[in-house]
Amino acid sequence: MSSTAAVIGATGLIGKLLLRSLVGSSYFRTVGEYGRRVTTPAPEGTAKLEQHVIDFENLDESGLQGAAWDVVYITLGTTRALAGSGEAFTRIDKDYVVNAARQARVPGRKQRLVYLSSYGAHPTSIIPYSKSKGLTERELAQIGYDEFIALRPAVFRGVDRSGTARAGESFS
């Protein structure tokens, strides 16, 4: 059986690796990439890759709704520093993620949602980043996908963040 997969937010570290892996896999016949920008250059095997630039403020025009993906991967995220404020961080890291997952959900179709969260994610955490991730997980779990998987990696070793280093990643 071959499946279809969508990646929302494929320009980050994990998203790029995931997209390359899905496009290279014989399991997936079609892979959709959705984001504020798309990966360039596109990974090998682009015959089955559909790239879509979307505006997360106007998701009705994104093409996500009704696209009927079997698996929806969401690797979209940011940091408060990159977002510029706590409000902007929440809008990008939680609202955009949840709204995109809702748009990609097709009622009556068997679908799996896989979300790249974070170690320590919990909706009542005193750490704003962990709290946001936990609240996002909780909302995603309630959308109605047949399966919901939240991946909670700790820190990433060997990462070149080009001036946006995260403290925990320098201690490995």
C-alpha positions as CSV (number, residue, x, y, z in Angstrom):
1,M,0.0,0.0,0.0
2,S,1.3,3.4,-0.8
3,S,0.3,6.4,1.2
4,T,0.3,10.2,1.0
5,A,1.9,12.5,3.5
6,A,1.9,16.3,4.2
7,V,4.7,18.1,6.0
8,I,3.7,21.4,7.5
9,G,6.8,23.4,8.3
10,A,9.5,21.6,6.4
11,T,12.2,24.4,6.3
12,G,13.5,23.8,9.8
13,L,16.2,21.3,10.9
14,I,13.9,18.4,11.5
15,G,11.4,19.3,8.8
16,K,14.1,19.3,6.1
17,L,15.3,15.8,7.2
18,L,11.8,14.5,7.4
19,L,10.8,15.8,4.0
20,R,13.9,14.3,2.4
21,S,13.1,11.0,4.0
22,L,9.5,10.9,2.9
23,V,10.3,11.9,-0.6
24,G,13.0,9.2,-0.8
25,S,10.6,6.5,0.7
26,S,8.8,4.1,-1.6
27,Y,6.0,3.9,0.9
28,F,4.7,7.4,0.0
29,R,3.4,8.0,-3.5
30,T,2.8,11.7,-2.9
31,V,4.3,14.1,-0.4
32,G,3.0,17.6,0.1
33,E,5.0,20.4,1.6
34,Y,3.2,23.4,3.2
35,G,4.9,26.4,4.8
36,R,5.6,30.1,4.8
37,R,8.3,29.2,2.3
38,V,9.3,25.9,0.7
39,T,12.6,24.1,0.8
40,T,15.1,25.1,-1.8
41,P,16.6,23.3,-3.5
42,A,13.8,20.7,-3.4
43,P,15.0,17.3,-2.3
44,E,15.7,14.5,-4.7
45,G,12.6,12.7,-6.0
46,T,10.6,15.8,-6.6
47,A,8.3,14.0,-9.1
48,K,6.1,13.1,-6.1
49,L,6.6,16.3,-4.1
50,E,3.9,19.0,-4.2
51,Q,5.2,22.3,-2.7
52,H,2.8,24.9,-1.4
53,V,3.5,28.3,0.1
54,I,0.8,29.2,2.5
55,D,-0.3,32.2,4.6
56,F,-1.0,30.9,8.1
57,E,-3.2,33.9,8.7
58,N,-5.5,32.8,5.7
59,L,-5.5,29.0,5.9
60,D,-8.8,28.8,4.0
61,E,-6.7,29.5,0.8
62,S,-3.9,27.1,1.7
63,G,-5.2,24.0,-0.2
64,L,-4.9,21.9,3.0
65,Q,-8.6,21.5,3.4
66,G,-9.9,18.5,1.4
67,A,-6.4,17.5,0.3
68,A,-6.9,14.1,2.0
69,W,-3.5,13.3,3.3
70,D,-3.0,9.9,5.0
71,V,-0.4,11.2,7.4
72,V,0.1,14.8,8.4
73,Y,3.4,15.8,10.0
74,I,3.7,19.1,11.7
75,T,7.3,20.3,12.4
76,L,6.3,24.0,12.4
77,G,7.7,26.0,15.4
78,T,9.7,28.9,16.5
79,T,11.2,30.5,19.6
80,R,10.1,33.6,21.5
81,A,13.3,35.3,20.5
82,L,12.7,34.7,16.8
83,A,9.0,35.5,17.0
84,G,9.7,38.8,18.7
85,S,7.1,38.6,21.5
86,G,5.2,36.1,23.7
87,E,2.0,36.8,21.7
88,A,3.7,36.3,18.3
89,F,5.3,33.1,19.7
90,T,1.9,31.7,20.7
91,R,0.4,32.6,17.4
92,I,3.1,30.8,15.4
93,D,3.9,27.9,17.7
94,K,0.4,27.0,18.9
95,D,-2.3,28.7,16.8
96,Y,-0.8,28.1,13.4
97,V,-0.1,24.5,14.3
98,V,-3.6,23.7,15.6
99,N,-5.3,25.6,12.8
100,A,-3.3,23.9,10.1
101,A,-4.0,20.5,11.7
102,R,-7.7,21.3,11.6
103,Q,-7.6,22.3,8.0
104,A,-5.8,19.1,7.0
105,R,-8.3,16.9,8.9
106,V,-10.8,15.2,6.5
107,P,-13.8,13.8,8.4
108,G,-14.5,10.2,7.6
109,R,-11.0,9.5,6.3
110,K,-8.5,7.5,8.3
111,Q,-5.6,9.9,9.1
112,R,-2.6,10.0,11.4
113,L,-1.2,13.3,12.9
114,V,2.4,13.4,13.9
115,Y,3.5,16.5,15.8
116,L,7.1,17.6,16.7
117,S,6.7,18.8,20.2
118,S,9.4,19.2,22.9
119,Y,10.8,17.4,25.9
120,G,9.0,18.6,29.0
121,A,5.8,19.6,27.2
122,H,2.9,20.0,29.6
123,P,-0.1,22.3,29.6
124,T,0.5,23.4,33.2
125,S,4.3,23.9,33.0
126,I,5.7,27.1,34.5
127,I,8.1,27.3,31.6
128,P,6.3,29.2,28.8
129,Y,7.8,27.2,25.9
130,S,6.9,23.8,27.6
131,K,3.4,25.1,28.5
132,S,2.8,26.2,24.9
133,K,3.9,22.8,23.6
134,G,1.7,21.0,26.1
135,L,-1.4,23.2,25.3
136,T,-0.8,22.6,21.6
137,E,-0.6,18.8,22.1
138,R,-3.8,18.9,24.1
139,E,-5.7,20.8,21.3
140,L,-4.2,18.6,18.6
141,A,-5.4,15.4,20.4
142,Q,-9.0,16.8,20.4
143,I,-9.2,17.4,16.6
144,G,-10.3,13.9,15.7
145,Y,-7.5,12.2,13.9
146,D,-7.6,8.4,14.2
147,E,-4.0,8.5,15.6
148,F,-2.1,11.3,17.2
149,I,1.6,11.1,17.9
150,A,3.5,13.8,19.8
151,L,7.3,13.4,19.4
152,R,9.2,15.0,22.3
153,P,12.8,15.2,21.5
154,A,15.2,16.7,24.1
155,V,18.1,18.7,22.6
156,F,19.7,18.3,19.2
157,R,23.4,17.8,19.0
158,G,25.6,19.2,16.3
159,V,23.1,21.8,15.2
160,D,24.3,25.0,13.5
161,R,21.6,27.6,14.4
162,S,23.5,30.5,12.7
163,G,23.2,32.9,15.6
164,T,20.1,31.5,17.2
165,A,21.7,29.0,19.5
166,R,19.8,27.5,22.3
167,A,21.5,27.1,25.7
168,G,20.8,23.4,26.2
169,E,22.3,22.4,22.9
170,S,25.7,23.8,23.7
171,F,26.1,21.5,26.8
172,S,26.3,18.2,24.9
